[in-house]
Amino acid sequence: MIRVEQLEVGPMSNYAYLLCDAAAGACAVVDPGWDAPKILAAARAQGCSVAAVLLTHHHFDHSNEVPSLVRAAPAPVYVHRADAGPVRPKAPDLREVSDGDRMKVGRCEVEFLHTPGHTRGSQCLRAGRNLLTGDTLFLGACGRVDLEDSDPEQMTKSLRRLAGLPGTLTVWPGHAYGPAPSGPLSVEIATNPYMLAAIVEGKAGSDLEI
């Protein structure tokens, strides 16, 4: 079973994560935007070596510490192909992924779900009963869509897609912006105003097609 360790890092209330398979002694680091020493110390405390770095998107506050991290613990860096350009100079071993691709951390599988909107290559990571949502979905909110490579229409489609996943998944967001560090996807589907709007828009579109 995969274990999620959440680490609040940096001045922008970011969360970095460790996805750990303690039995295999391996972990993946998710979104190392700040404080590589803290992240590496947490991995050592779990008895895990860093097997991979996974990025939900390219923004600096999620990828700043990639160079420091992979110098200290060489590992491949996985990012969606649409966000690969800004990350490539930071990662000697860059692996571009697409929607539905999978990789393993120890014996545990991680699936990449392309959820554009905040950036063209934003993605969520599904690992067991966990959903790491980056800046696509926060508790009670969603990521900004007024940036250079953002797209409000794509964000709406991405939120609608997430609303179709099992509500039993635990949402682990990219920032500490919500009322709790994590929470059930079912609660977001039922109460998050941005998800509700996306669901309603999807139903309206279906009615128009009929």
C-alpha positions as CSV (number, residue, x, y, z in Angstrom):
1,M,0.0,0.0,0.0
2,I,1.2,3.5,-0.8
3,R,1.6,6.0,1.9
4,V,1.1,9.8,1.3
5,E,3.2,12.2,3.3
6,Q,2.3,15.9,2.9
7,L,4.9,18.6,3.5
8,E,4.0,22.3,3.6
9,V,6.9,24.1,2.0
10,G,7.9,27.6,0.9
11,P,6.3,31.1,1.2
12,M,3.3,30.4,-1.0
13,S,1.6,27.7,1.2
14,N,2.7,24.9,-1.2
15,Y,2.4,21.2,-0.5
16,A,5.1,18.8,-1.6
17,Y,4.4,15.1,-1.2
18,L,6.1,11.8,-0.8
19,L,4.4,8.7,-2.2
20,C,6.1,6.0,-0.2
21,D,6.2,2.2,-0.5
22,A,8.0,1.6,2.8
23,A,8.3,-2.1,2.2
24,A,10.2,-1.5,-1.0
25,G,12.1,1.4,0.5
26,A,11.2,3.7,-2.4
27,C,9.3,6.9,-2.8
28,A,8.3,9.5,-5.4
29,V,8.6,13.2,-4.7
30,V,5.6,15.2,-6.0
31,D,6.0,18.9,-6.7
32,P,9.3,19.9,-5.1
33,G,8.8,23.6,-5.3
34,W,10.7,24.6,-2.2
35,D,13.1,23.3,0.5
36,A,14.7,20.2,-1.1
37,P,16.6,19.5,2.2
38,K,13.3,19.2,4.1
39,I,11.9,16.9,1.4
40,L,15.0,14.7,1.4
41,A,15.1,14.5,5.2
42,A,11.4,13.4,5.2
43,A,12.3,10.6,2.7
44,R,15.2,9.4,4.8
45,A,12.9,9.4,7.9
46,Q,10.6,7.1,6.0
47,G,13.5,4.8,5.1
48,C,13.0,5.5,1.4
49,S,15.2,6.4,-1.5
50,V,13.9,8.8,-4.1
51,A,12.9,6.7,-7.1
52,A,11.1,9.5,-9.1
53,V,10.0,13.1,-9.2
54,L,6.4,13.7,-10.4
55,L,5.2,17.2,-11.3
56,T,1.5,18.2,-11.5
57,H,2.5,21.2,-13.7
58,H,5.5,23.3,-14.6
59,H,5.0,26.4,-12.5
60,F,8.1,27.5,-10.5
61,D,6.5,27.0,-7.1
62,H,6.0,23.3,-7.9
63,S,9.3,22.7,-9.7
64,N,11.9,25.1,-8.3
65,E,13.8,22.5,-6.4
66,V,14.0,19.9,-9.1
67,P,17.7,20.6,-9.9
68,S,18.7,20.5,-6.2
69,L,16.7,17.4,-5.6
70,V,18.0,15.4,-8.5
71,R,21.6,16.4,-7.8
72,A,21.3,15.0,-4.3
73,A,19.2,12.0,-5.3
74,P,19.4,11.3,-9.1
75,A,16.0,10.2,-10.4
76,P,13.8,10.6,-13.5
77,V,11.4,13.6,-13.5
78,Y,7.9,12.9,-14.9
79,V,5.8,15.8,-16.4
80,H,3.0,16.0,-18.9
81,R,4.4,16.5,-22.4
82,A,2.5,19.8,-22.8
83,D,4.4,21.3,-19.8
84,A,7.7,19.7,-20.5
85,G,9.4,22.7,-22.2
86,P,9.9,24.8,-19.0
87,V,11.0,21.8,-17.0
88,R,13.5,20.3,-19.4
89,P,16.4,22.6,-18.4
90,K,15.9,21.6,-14.8
91,A,15.9,17.8,-15.3
92,P,18.7,15.7,-16.8
93,D,16.4,12.7,-17.0
94,L,13.0,14.0,-18.1
95,R,10.2,11.6,-18.9
96,E,7.2,13.1,-20.8
97,V,3.9,11.5,-20.0
98,S,0.4,11.5,-21.5
99,D,-3.1,11.0,-20.1
100,G,-3.5,7.5,-18.8
101,D,0.2,6.6,-18.6
102,R,1.3,4.7,-15.5
103,M,4.5,4.3,-13.5
104,K,5.4,2.4,-10.4
105,V,6.8,3.5,-7.0
106,G,8.1,0.3,-5.6
107,R,5.2,-2.0,-6.1
108,C,2.5,0.7,-6.1
109,E,1.1,2.2,-9.3
110,V,0.6,5.9,-10.1
111,E,-1.7,6.9,-13.0
112,F,-1.4,10.3,-14.7
113,L,-4.7,12.1,-15.5
114,H,-4.4,15.1,-17.8
115,T,-6.5,17.9,-16.4
116,P,-5.6,21.1,-18.3
117,G,-6.9,24.5,-17.4
118,H,-4.4,25.9,-14.9
119,T,-1.7,25.1,-17.4
120,R,-1.9,23.2,-20.7
121,G,-0.1,20.2,-19.1
122,S,-1.6,20.2,-15.7
123,Q,-2.2,16.7,-14.4
124,C,-3.5,14.9,-11.4
125,L,-1.9,11.8,-9.9
126,R,-4.1,8.8,-8.9
127,A,-2.3,6.4,-6.5
128,G,-4.5,3.9,-4.8
129,R,-7.2,5.7,-2.9
130,N,-5.4,9.0,-3.3
131,L,-5.8,11.8,-5.8
132,L,-3.1,14.5,-5.9
133,T,-4.6,17.4,-7.7
134,G,-1.9,20.1,-7.9
135,D,-3.5,23.4,-8.8
136,T,-6.4,21.9,-10.6
137,L,-8.6,21.3,-7.6
138,F,-8.3,22.8,-4.1
139,L,-10.6,22.1,-1.2
140,G,-13.5,24.4,-1.9
141,A,-11.9,26.0,-4.9
142,C,-9.8,25.5,-8.1
143,G,-6.7,26.8,-9.6
144,R,-6.3,30.2,-11.4
145,V,-7.3,30.4,-15.0
146,D,-6.1,33.9,-15.7
147,L,-2.5,33.1,-16.4
148,E,-0.7,33.0,-19.8
149,D,-1.2,29.3,-20.5
150,S,-4.5,28.9,-18.5
151,D,-7.9,28.1,-20.1
152,P,-11.2,28.5,-18.2
153,E,-13.0,26.2,-20.6
154,Q,-10.5,23.4,-20.2
155,M,-10.6,23.8,-16.4
156,T,-14.4,23.3,-16.5
157,K,-13.9,20.1,-18.5
158,S,-11.2,18.9,-16.1
159,L,-13.3,19.5,-13.0
160,R,-16.2,17.7,-14.7
161,R,-13.8,14.8,-15.3
162,L,-12.7,14.7,-11.7
163,A,-16.3,14.7,-10.6
164,G,-16.7,11.4,-12.5
165,L,-14.1,9.7,-10.4
166,P,-15.0,7.6,-7.3
167,G,-16.0,9.9,-4.4
168,T,-14.1,7.7,-2.0
169,L,-10.8,9.1,-3.3
170,T,-8.9,11.4,-0.9
171,V,-8.0,14.8,-2.5
172,W,-4.5,16.1,-1.7
173,P,-4.2,19.6,-3.2
174,G,-1.2,21.6,-4.3
175,H,-1.6,24.4,-1.8
176,A,-2.8,24.9,1.8
177,Y,-5.7,27.1,0.7
178,G,-8.6,25.2,2.1
179,P,-10.2,24.4,5.4
180,A,-8.2,21.2,5.8
181,P,-5.1,19.6,4.4
182,S,-7.0,17.0,2.5
183,G,-10.5,15.6,2.2
184,P,-12.9,13.2,0.4
185,L,-13.6,13.9,-3.3
186,S,-17.3,13.2,-2.6
187,V,-17.4,16.4,-0.4
188,E,-15.9,18.4,-3.3
189,I,-18.4,17.0,-5.7
190,A,-21.2,17.9,-3.4
191,T,-20.0,21.4,-2.2
192,N,-17.2,22.9,-4.2
193,P,-18.8,25.7,-6.2
194,Y,-16.5,25.3,-9.1
195,M,-17.1,21.6,-9.4
196,L,-20.8,22.1,-9.1
197,A,-20.8,24.8,-11.8
198,A,-18.8,22.4,-14.1
199,I,-21.3,19.6,-13.4
200,V,-24.3,21.8,-14.1
201,E,-22.7,23.1,-17.4
202,G,-22.0,19.5,-18.4
203,K,-25.7,18.5,-17.8
204,A,-26.9,21.6,-19.7
205,G,-24.7,20.6,-22.7
206,S,-26.0,17.1,-22.6
207,D,-29.6,18.4,-22.7
208,L,-28.8,20.7,-25.6
209,E,-27.4,17.7,-27.6
210,I,-30.6,15.8,-27.0
